[in-house]
Amino acid sequence: MRMFIEASAGGIPRPDLCRTAAKEAIGFLEQIASRRLVLQSPAGCIEEPKGNLLVHSMWKAARLVGDPDLTPMAAVAGTIADATADLLAYFGMTRIVVNNGGDVAIRLKTGESVAVGVRREVGNNEISHRLLVTPEMNVGGICTSGLGGRSFTRGVASAATVLAHRAAISDAAATAIANATFVESPAVQRVMAEELDPDTDLKGLEITASVGELTDSEVEIALFQGTRRAAQLVRKGLIAGACITVKDRMRCTNEILNLLTPLKISTKPV
């Protein structure tokens, strides 16, 4: 786990509390790891967990998103980011950013804001757009999934970035939206997930190993499917919006389209 934590109160940074939160985050990870075998099953096959708020948050996020093959592990990074951010909010911080490997939890009080960079490729540090988040937006999580990330994907999107009120929801939704971009094509190489990782939570499912040159039609189909899935989640009230990129072609839901500012390509996170 690689996590970056920023927290301040009234414009005054509190690195001491960030260090405390980082230590607690290790404990959060250990709590989840102790239940990992259970959490690797599809959420719909797991009885509602009792007694562990983190495990319950992961399970609930996957259940709400609703894909039949989605496991609670799809929300693990967002859940840990949420728990760390909530701790800092309890300490009275007014501006909090917890970046857990690209899955970000945000907590803002009135008058605060944070600029977030959006990538076209989940595995590339280049920032293509800037998004200014304010408290009025009720966005507490921004997470990205896609080919080349830390987790497997079943789609062809290089990035699916999702905004939601909690990072756990955003994390699970980003996984589902990225998965929805799959298209049948000779350019798409698929393998069973356990061939690449014997401990995967996607055993028995094909995942995308690589994507070659797609036709314009294939790219458009993938983008349509991804944005359609995102729109479904927007209508359910689960997410605030999403941006999906396939082969450097980006498509966003209407809710956040006008909130993005294009940038000259930068490798410095915003």
Secondary structure by P-SEA (a helix, b strand, c coil): cbbbbbbbccccccaaaaaaaaaaaaaaaaaaaaacccccccccccccccccaaaaaaaaaaaaacccccccccaaaaaaaaaaaaaaaaacccbbbbbcccbbbbbbcccbbbbbbbbcccccccccbbbbbcccccccbbbbbcccccccccccccbbbbbcccaaaaaaaaaaaaaaccccccccccccccccccccccccbbbbcccccccaaaaaaaaaaaaaaaaaaaaaccccccccccccbbbbcccccccccccccccccc
